Amino acid sequence: MRDTRSSKLAAADTPKETSTSRSKYALSSKSGQPSKLFILPRSATADARIVSLPHPQNGRPSRYLACPETGLYEFTKVAVPKKAPRSWLIASSSSEKEKHGIIQSAEAASSADLFVATAVDPLFLLLPALMDAKATKPSTDQKRLFLSIEDYLHKLPEDLSNLSEVAQWPKTKALLESRLAAVCDSVDAGDETMFRVNEEKLFSVILSKATRFASGGLPISVEEKFVQKALEAPILLRSASNLAGSAAAVATALEDAESGTSTPKTESAESQFSTATEGSTFSAISQPSTAASSFSEEDVAVTTAMTASTEVIQLQRLRVAFDFICASCIPQVIGDRLKASLADKTTCKVDFEPLYTYVTDLDKLRKEAMATRPTTDFSKKRMRDEEEDEARLEKKRKAEEDKKRKANESRGVRDLKKVNTTGMKKLSAFFTKK
């Protein structure tokens, strides 16, 4: 007789394939470095390739996108926070299959970093050769010689650089020559054009770039730190006793006006009235007429010492944009010379005098505020509150991590922690040299 019970049990233990357990797309495992995602401009042709060029700020080889038709592009890395791991799922398909929602192939990139190719001015690449970035003393225009574009290219670092190959492309070479002509004096020597840098032209070009940068609006973080906070005046605090005296003077004047009696105005009363109405938010109509009910001993008036005008704020944005270009795209020696030209009225067409005057007055006011700082400093109190909040959040986070770690511990580990190890040697004692 056949035993059918065992065969039924074996069939029941075998997992059945369901429609939900199957994956629609299968990704093959990859070894080696993870893939990187690049966003290239639409104007770049199929002949564009990634090359190595010397960085204008430090001369080290860096990656650029070079297109024989449209020019040079630099890669800007858009990174995600390390605390939030993410990845990219890249799917590709033909135009016909894309209409029907059919994916031809798919790939997962474990790194969520994004590299965006943005156009770069070739002038920055040639600038270290136009002006000696390593010279301790600046050279004058009379000491510089007229050189060809090939001579300037030979001055740039050639280690691990494809600049000599890229400069042979006809449109790229024409682009380099046009950028040299924008900042240089030129002479014709037969069939070849020779160039010599003109610092006034160079400063004018960099300033125009900074003007376009500032007019478009700075990033929020840069605007808050280098514009708003840099021009922020210290806060003036006034005690309640002064405000109470001013309030009493206003109340007395209103009572005399209602009763019909006239009180001769003294100079002190007028000054107190103007101070109460202009320097504070006190209102004689909406507030009670008694000083004791209007103010307490802890009341203070918070006012700003001075406020920057719209012109000063825009000049500060322009200077921040100019400093950013000099710090990121220009060698330090050349950048310092260009920054010094901002204060030269003969070279700079923009008048920065209102900004310099405001900054000078602001420095004096900050020194006076530091010397006569009151006992109640709201800025420090706000900083202390923020630090206490951060410490409290950090303590709460550590407590939650400890709680999770204890929950994941096994029973054996918890029992081992309860063992009395007094008098026992540590494990490291058995591995010491004898």
Summary of the structure (lengths in Angstrom):
residues: 434
radius of gyration: 36.1
end to end distance: 74.9
largest distance: 129.4
contacts: 999
relative contact order: 0.07
helix: 47%
strand: 14%
